[in-house]
Amino acid sequence: MSKRWLIQIALVLVIVFCSSCSNGDQPTSTTTVRQSDFPVAEIENRLETKVPILEQTVEEVVYETSQVSTPTVTPAPPVKEFLIDVPAMSQFPDYYNGCEITSLAMLVNYLKLPFNRQELIRMLVKDETPLQNAEDGSIEVWGDPDLGFVGDITGKKMGYGVYHKPIGDLLAQISNGHMVDLTGNEFTEIERQISQGNPVVVWTTSNFTSVNNWVEWKSIDGRTIRATFEEHTVLLVGYDEEYVYINNPANGEKAEKIAKQPFLESWTQLGQQAVSYAQ
């Protein structure tokens, strides 16, 4: 126990002792108190007796308090089904590789943020590392989609795409920080976000099932990039027990109905990437 605590306890005991004295023994406002009149030795004896007891009592209270656990608040499970009415948008014909930015643009339009797709493309971070092919024609060095958009978004030249962090950073930038990155969470968290009225940008594959055609290349800093050209991004707007509902930039369809289980497998293959708006 600290000295400060002991001093405070000692002062309390002095006050208690003084209050227990008889009225005849208490000094009045006109009485001069001499050191010989004040029972110092008795106070010291009482302190030696009481302080260990008070120390033990305080320690017991502190220990018992530390054992009190804060109850864990478990979020309520999402409702079994939910669907948000969000206008759809196609990435074609202008943005052959623009599924990610088109999905973000649909979310931005839904949120009524004052940015159009062209402005979002201009603001999106790009990794402009030039494509380098090996002798066999395979990709040897190219950009990193975790850092920025790789390749040509229009499709006039070879392009790939971009992953959740640059998209999330852009959403945070234009929404004054109101972005939540749900990447790596269980799908129930995605459903909970949708049930709160917030569509979610998610990464999947073009046929919404798991795929086997993966390729690898090196980024400019030597990082190995594992990718599939079946990579696709959509705006998730609803779900029920058997299906998910997406606004699909590939065909411009609104609330397209997709079987849930294979969709989840493809979403998992792409790293469970998901970005949405935070209230």
ABEGO torsion letter per residue (X at the ends): XBAAAAAAAAAAAAAAAAAABBAAABBBAABBBBAAABBAAAAAAAAAAAAAAAAAAAAAAAAAAAABBBBBBBBBBBBABBBBBBBBBBAOAABAAAAAAAAAAAAAAAAGBBBBAAAAAAABBBBABBBBBBAAGBBABBBBAAAEBBEBAAGABBBBEBBAAAAAAAAAAAAGGBBBBABGBBAAAAAAAAAAGBBBBBBBBAAGBBBABBBBBBBAAGBBBBBBAABBBBBBABBBAABBBBBBAAAGBBGBBBBAAAAAAAAAAAGGBBBBBBX
